[in-house]
Amino acid sequence: MIFLDAATAKHILEALGSERDEIDVSIDLGVSSTRLRLSEYTWDIERLEKITKDPDTVYFISDDGIFKAAIDGAHFYKLVPTGRDQAPALLIDGVLMHRVKDIDPMTDARSKAVLCACKGFKMLEVCTGLGYSTISCLERGVDSIVTIEKDKDVLDLARINPYSQKLFSDDRVELIHGDATDVVSGLKNRAFDGILHDPPRFSMGSDLYTAEFYKDLFRVLKSKGLLFHYVGSPGSRHRRRDLPKGVIARLRAAGFTKVARNASALGVTARKP
């Protein structure tokens, strides 16, 4: 497939207008560069022009035509460009699932992985999303990672996303489609060296912020194991509510020690004694 954002569509249109037949362009949103022979394709000029005016959507070309990288299912999901040669973000019902202000999604994922994933670790990740945190853990040399995602539509978008492919191709990854509260309850005691807990905002997944769930995370973590819990910055809009403070209190009650906020990664770090 050929993936297009507004800038790529504009580049192709300019080449077609100048009657050039070959251009160097990325057809996978910046993962790689390709020498593209334009005459080998039938281009829908009108559609390309519309794409240049839609900078907030990723498109792809398949044998059947040009489509938005989006799914209208139980919710509305789509991939959103975040900048040249940067991984797209996931948008669900108009809400971004990734940090994009002053940071790109993959860099953000690496900032989380560095706090809980080390070479040789057996990792657990709660909420796979597009797989950026999984891939970041793999980059850090973990031995294996079990990653859990409840939403099939999110995984279907990940399957076509050029930046997510290692999620499905690396043998170190065990991807589980299921409810994390059920899956984690069935995992063995002390099975993991590190946990990356990356839930959606509280209003979309409150069951992943409970004392009971934190006790389960504590149970499956090895002694001296590391936890990073992404929280975000909800207090920026609702000043009376300090979600991280409640998370810290419940993690401590579950048995974790050295529980502390990490402002740069917008989360909480902890350790099992």
C-alpha positions in Angstrom: 0.0 0.0 0.0 1.0 3.6 -0.5 0.3 5.8 2.5 -0.4 9.5 2.0 -0.5 12.6 4.2 -1.2 16.1 2.9 2.5 16.8 2.3 3.1 13.6 0.4 0.0 14.1 -1.8 1.2 17.6 -2.6 4.7 16.3 -3.6 3.1 13.8 -5.9 0.8 16.4 -7.5 3.7 18.7 -8.1 5.6 15.9 -9.8 2.6 15.1 -12.0 2.2 18.7 -12.9 5.9 18.9 -14.0 5.5 15.7 -16.0 8.3 14.0 -14.0 7.9 10.2 -14.0 10.2 9.3 -11.1 10.4 10.9 -7.6 12.0 10.0 -4.4 9.3 9.9 -1.8 8.2 8.0 1.3 5.1 5.9 0.8 5.1 4.6 4.4 4.9 7.9 6.3 8.6 8.3 6.6 9.7 4.8 7.7 11.7 4.6 4.4 12.3 6.4 1.1 11.3 5.0 -2.3 12.0 5.8 -5.9 8.4 5.9 -7.2 7.6 5.6 -10.9 4.4 7.6 -11.3 3.4 6.2 -14.6 2.9 2.8 -13.0 -0.2 4.1 -11.2 -3.5 5.7 -12.1 -3.8 8.9 -10.0 -7.0 10.4 -8.9 -6.0 14.1 -9.2 -9.2 15.4 -7.6 -8.8 13.1 -4.6 -5.1 14.0 -4.2 -6.0 17.7 -4.2 -8.6 17.0 -1.4 -6.0 15.1 0.6 -3.6 18.1 0.5 -6.3 20.1 2.2 -6.8 17.5 5.0 -3.6 17.6 7.1 -5.2 15.8 10.0 -5.8 12.4 8.3 -3.6 9.5 7.0 -4.8 8.0 3.7 -3.7 4.9 1.9 -3.9 3.6 -1.7 -4.8 0.0 -2.3 -6.0 -1.9 -5.3 -9.5 -0.8 -4.5 -8.9 2.9 -4.3 -7.9 5.6 -1.9 -9.2 5.4 1.7 -8.8 7.1 5.1 -6.8 5.1 7.6 -9.9 5.1 9.8 -12.5 2.7 11.2 -16.0 3.6 12.1 -16.9 0.9 14.6 -18.0 1.0 18.2 -16.1 4.3 18.2 -14.5 6.3 15.4 -10.8 5.6 15.1 -8.3 7.1 12.8 -4.5 7.7 12.3 -3.5 11.3 12.5 -0.2 12.7 11.1 2.1 14.3 13.6 4.9 15.7 11.5 7.3 14.8 8.7 8.8 11.3 9.2 7.1 10.8 12.5 4.8 8.1 13.7 1.1 8.9 13.4 -1.1 9.3 16.5 -4.3 7.4 17.3 -7.5 9.4 17.6 -10.6 7.9 19.1 -13.9 9.8 19.0 -11.9 13.0 18.6 -9.6 12.4 21.5 -5.9 11.9 20.9 -4.4 8.8 22.5 -0.8 10.1 22.2 1.1 13.1 23.3 1.8 15.3 20.3 2.6 18.7 21.8 6.4 19.3 21.6 6.9 15.6 21.2 6.1 12.8 18.7 4.4 9.6 19.7 7.5 7.3 19.3 9.7 9.6 21.3 7.1 9.7 24.0 6.9 5.9 24.0 10.7 5.6 24.4 10.5 8.0 27.4 8.2 5.5 29.0 10.1 2.4 28.2 13.4 3.8 29.6 11.7 3.9 33.0 10.7 0.3 33.3 12.4 -1.8 30.5 16.0 -3.1 30.6 18.0 -5.5 28.6 17.0 -9.1 29.4 13.7 -8.2 31.1 10.5 -10.1 30.8 7.9 -7.3 30.3 4.2 -6.9 30.7 2.5 -4.0 28.9 -1.1 -3.1 29.6 -2.9 -1.4 26.7 -1.0 -2.0 23.4 -2.5 0.8 21.4 -0.5 1.1 18.1 2.4 -0.8 19.7 4.9 2.1 20.0 5.7 1.3 23.7 6.1 -2.4 22.9 8.5 -1.5 20.1 10.4 0.8 22.4 10.8 -2.0 24.9 12.1 -4.2 22.2 14.6 -1.5 21.2 15.9 -1.6 24.8 16.7 -5.3 24.4 14.0 -7.0 26.5 13.9 -10.8 26.3 10.1 -10.9 25.8 7.0 -8.8 26.2 3.4 -9.7 26.8 1.1 -6.9 25.7 -2.6 -6.7 26.1 -5.2 -4.7 24.1 -8.9 -4.8 24.5 -10.0 -3.0 21.4 -9.9 -5.0 18.1 -10.4 -1.9 16.0 -7.2 -0.4 17.5 -5.3 -3.5 16.6 -6.7 -3.5 13.1 -5.4 0.1 12.6 -2.1 -1.0 14.0 -1.9 -3.8 11.4 -1.9 -1.3 8.6 0.2 1.4 10.3 3.8 1.3 8.9 5.2 2.2 12.3 3.5 -0.7 14.1 4.8 -3.6 12.0 7.3 -4.9 14.5 4.5 -5.5 16.9 3.3 -8.3 14.7 6.7 -9.5 13.3 9.0 -9.8 16.3 9.0 -13.2 18.0 9.6 -11.7 21.4 6.1 -10.2 21.4 3.0 -12.1 22.7 0.0 -10.0 21.8 -3.2 -10.8 23.7 -6.5 -9.4 22.6 -8.6 -9.2 25.7 -9.7 -7.3 28.8 -6.6 -6.5 30.8 -8.3 -6.9 34.1 -9.2 -10.5 33.1 -5.9 -11.3 31.4 -3.7 -10.1 34.3 -5.8 -12.0 36.9 -4.8 -15.2 35.0 -1.1 -14.5 34.8 1.4 -16.3 37.1 2.9 -14.7 40.2 6.2 -12.9 39.9 6.3 -13.5 36.1 7.7 -10.1 35.0 10.7 -7.9 35.6 8.9 -4.8 34.4 5.5 -3.5 33.7 4.5 -0.6 31.4 0.9 0.4 32.3 -0.4 2.8 29.7 -4.2 3.0 30.1 -6.4 5.5 28.4 -7.7 8.5 30.3 -9.6 7.7 33.5 -13.0 8.4 32.0 -12.4 5.8 29.3 -10.8 3.0 31.4 -11.4 3.6 35.1 -11.1 -0.2 35.9 -7.4 0.1 35.1 -6.9 2.6 37.9 -8.4 0.6 40.8 -6.7 -0.7 43.9 -7.7 -4.2 42.9 -6.0 -4.0 39.6 -2.8 -2.5 41.1 -2.7 -5.5 43.5 -2.8 -7.8 40.5 0.1 -5.9 38.9 2.0 -6.1 42.1 1.4 -9.9 42.3 2.7 -10.6 38.7 5.8 -8.4 39.2 9.1 -9.9 40.5 10.8 -8.6 43.5 12.8 -5.5 42.6 10.7 -5.2 39.5 9.9 -1.8 37.9 6.6 -0.2 37.1 5.8 2.8 35.0 2.2 4.0 35.0 1.2 6.6 32.5 -1.3 9.1 34.0 -1.2 12.1 31.7 -2.0 15.6 33.0 -5.7 15.7 33.7 -5.2 18.3 36.4 -4.4 20.9 33.8 -8.1 21.2 33.1 -9.6 20.1 36.4 -7.5 21.7 39.0 -9.5 20.3 41.9 -8.8 16.7 40.9 -5.3 15.3 41.4 -5.5 11.9 39.6 -1.7 11.2 40.1 -2.1 11.7 43.9 -4.8 9.0 44.0 -2.7 6.7 41.8 0.3 7.0 44.1 -1.8 6.3 47.2 -3.3 3.2 45.7 0.0 1.9 44.4 1.5 2.3 47.8 -1.5 0.5 49.4 -0.9 -2.3 46.9 2.6 -2.8 48.2 4.8 -0.8 45.8 7.6 1.3 47.2 9.6 4.3 45.8 6.4 5.5 44.2 7.0 8.9 42.6 5.7 11.2 39.9 7.7 11.5 36.7 6.9 14.9 35.3 8.7 14.5 31.9 6.9 11.2 31.1 3.6 12.4 32.7 3.4 9.3 34.9 4.3 7.5 38.1 7.2 5.2 38.7 7.3 2.5 41.4 9.2 -0.6 42.4 8.3 -3.9 44.1 10.4 -4.4 47.2 
